[in-house]
Amino acid sequence: GQYKNFSYGTIKPWGWSRHTHRMFHKIKPLCDHLGVFADWDIAFRDLCGRHSSARMLESIVRQDFPYMVGIDALPQVINSFDQFASYIDSGKQFLLKSPWSSSGRGLMHYSGKELTSFQHQWINRVIEKQGFVMLEPFHDKIFDYSMLFDVSGSNIKLLSLSTFKTHQHGKYQGSYLHWPKQLPFQDSAVNVDLLKDISKSVIQALQLMDIGSVFNGWIGVDAMVINKNGQLLVHPCLELNCRYTMGHVAHVLSSLFPDHSQAFLKIGTVAEFQSSESTVFLLTPINPHTHFAAWVEMNKPRC
């Protein structure tokens, strides 16, 4: 009853889920413009799964774009440990991913050597809880980036390209507020113009998925540039994030910092913030009970 005298245009949480719908169940009837978010749609859960990213990648690579990974980069669905065991003898490295998890989590690197008991249990546990795991080649990564889009029905537009850093096995470290003036692969056919052209193929794949029928708003598509046998190639879809991302935060903040500042957005512990040797702009308050903070560092070396 506390909400009955209010009206709202819409609700924009960081991301939608079944839990988010429950949280706002009293407010949603008072919103005029919820659109596709008026009710929980199981199709949205499917869209957020990593298998959807795999289907999207297949759609993109079949467009046969130059300097792009091929069909051999497509993830495989693994339904049992016995099925994964057939890959062990290859001696190749793989990255296994749970179908649904928080960004940067639910990942396990297989080095091509003897499988540990922890890895064996991890695979069985994910298959038991979620039905399958995704297996994809382990790439020699050169550069992380993401494409930020605004989805409005069938109309999808590129907001910007965003660069970020991760640890070796995918955990997020931070985002640059501006596109680097110097890339780690200068004088290459893989350049910002190519990446923008590839984003058009990503838009086509999103439209083929009819993403606008279940989601409207800002999304991010994580991608990277890899080294394959001495050749630089673009992997255009590692993960589809149907929610706001740290790249979107960096995109919004970019207008507040000069592009020569090499500004870098970070989220970490208060101790990490306090130990930073760069010029720092704190974005969130710190009090005696604070454990984590967000800040922007200036003049940090580029990727």
Salt bridges, closest charged atoms under 4 A:
ASP46 OD1 - HIS51 NE2 2.79
ASP46 OD2 - ARG55 NH2 3.03
GLU58 OE2 - ARG62 NH2 2.89
ASP72 OD2 - LYS228 NZ 2.45
GLU136 OE2 - LYS97 NZ 3.11
ASP144 OD2 - LYS141 NZ 2.84
ASP197 OD1 - LYS200 NZ 3.65
GLU239 OE1 - ARG50 NE 3.33
ASP259 OD2 - LYS181 NZ 3.60
GLU297 OE1 - LYS300 NZ 3.82
